[in-house]
Amino acid sequence: MALFLALVLGCWIGRFRFGSFQLGGVAGSLLAAVLISQVGVHIDSGIKTVLFALFIYAVGYQSGPQFFRSLGRQSLKEILMAIVLAVTGLITVVAVARIFHLDKGLAAGLAAGGLTQSAIIGTAGSSLEKIGLPLAQVQQLQGNVAVGYAVTYIFGSIGPILLCINVLPWFMKRSIREDAIRAEAEQAGGVHIMGEGEVSAFPHLVGRAYRLTQSELTIEMIEKMAAGITVEKVIRDDKPIGMEGTAALVPGDRVLLVGHRSEVLAAGQKIGQEIGESPDLDLSLIRRDVVLSRKDFVGQTIDQCVQSVSAAVRHGVYLVALSRAGKTVPVTGSLKIMAGDVVTLLGTSTDVDRAVAQIGTPLVPSLKTDLVFHALGVAVGLLIGLGVVHLGSVPLTLGSGGGALLSGLLFGWYQSRHPATGNMPRAASTFLVDFGLAGFVAVTGLQTGQQAIATIMQHGVTLFLLGVVVTLVPLILTMLFGRYVLRYDNTAIFAGALAGSRSANPAFGEVLNKAGNAVPTTPFAITYAVANVLLTLLGPLVVAFS
């Protein structure tokens, strides 16, 4: 009950806007959970692990195809971002510890909480055991790690949200949403992606009704006037006639032409006069997504594939879109087909079904989620997260979050290559992202809020303010490095990379929410993977240098 109350209050608080500032549902849930935790609430850590795994798996699943296409030399910017943040984070923690004479335990706690990298608690604790101090002193320092972590973790989670959502767009002078739309259009090769509820005011494919004024015409003759038109219906004396290609037409017949707008208009002018309302000429067309499963299509151009299909099969069927790995690409005759490509066909059900039988496997729209596929994906991710690699005495692991992210990326990529397997409607994956992240931070607030407030009351606000410095200074320096050295010019991509370089999952969730699409996910996934390793290594380094 405490968890869901924190979500209710937090998401409600997060809706309020103060000028250009808006807290957002994730940060709001964290604050609400801290307040609720003061009454004394126990909540199991397993809930947090499950919620976070669902969140990060869904994020990986949505962006898997784009992620693997983006790997290569172009990923160097994201890797440098993560390195710069780790280095500036280490320098900031060591500088603060020396200036304010903090012991090694408090310094490591500042790093763990201010940079929200819980693994530092473990790596720093192991390093403290190896510096040759008496056991009692080591235990005291390890206790101070927990104290520093508890005091600084809350702002460590909120700070990146504020910087990525409010400061970065102000600094870049463009909104995350605006640049996310621009990046999505660039990735689609200039193809305009219709938003929810949008329709074109000037559609490429149209149906027009004409009354014939020319004599000695047949259906075949009209269709040969242009390559992109079809005669779909003919009405004579208020009754439909047979649609044989050689059927003779007479003046006064009403004809329904369907096809590309310019060609329909050109042919219509040659055969007669366009008419307005004509209910008996109305016809239902269907759109169907089809996986091109014919092996002989792979490597061929669209023009070559079309020519390999008989004219009878092609009749009345129009190719209106092609998507590759979940992204719409411009349709041109010279575009080469790749395995897993999905085409969208438009035509009457009879015509489309005839074409589908010849070219591939239809994708039947479904609201059902393939739970076998995705439960296996989460399980595989958690299994990967159990693996540990030792770098000297430092244990490195992806953890449940990193494992679930990697698994989500792989399963999302596989599903894009085999679209008939592993269905998950976009609304379902979006719910997992929203609920998983908000629930994760709410559980975190419920678990640490009481201890954090008590520790601040006991040790004063100095430690909390030092945590604010450790949180913000590396982020600001990395933001400046990204803008002026790496030349990031897209706010959405920049925000994703910045959030990932800090492994700041709550911030990333808010960035996704602002973007309205998956554009920030690829830079986040790259920097997140690198940052998870680098920030974990800070534990022993902070102990050594502070």
Buried (B, 14 or more C-beta within 10 A) or exposed (E): EBBEBBBEBBBEBBEEEEEEEBBBBBBBBBBBBBBBBEEEBEBEEEBBBBBBBBBBBBBBBBBBBBBBBBEEEEBEBBBBBBBBBBBBBBBBBBBBBEEBEBBBBBBBBBBBBBBBBBBBBBBBBBBBBEEEBEEEEBBBBBBBBBBBBBBBBBBBBBBBBBBBBBBBBEBBEBBBBBBBBBBBBEBBEEBEEEEEEEEEEEEEBBBBBBBBEEEEBBBEBBBEBBEBBBBBBBBBEEEEBEEEEEBEBEEEBBBBBBBBBEBBBBBBEEBBEEEEEBEEBEEEBEEBBBBBBBEEBBEBBBEBBBEEBEEEBBBBBBBBBBBBBBBBBEBEEEBEBBBBBBBBBBBBEEBBBBBBEEBBBBBEEEEEBBEEBBEBBBEBBBEBBEEEEEEEEBBBBBBBBBBBBBBBBBBBBBBBBBBBEBBBEEEBBBEBBBBBBBBBBBBBBBBBBBBBBEBBEEBEEEBBEBBBBBBBBBBBBBBEBBBEEBEBEBBBBBBBBBBBBBBBBBBBBBBBBBBBBBBBBBBBBBBBBBBBBBBBBBBBBBBEBB
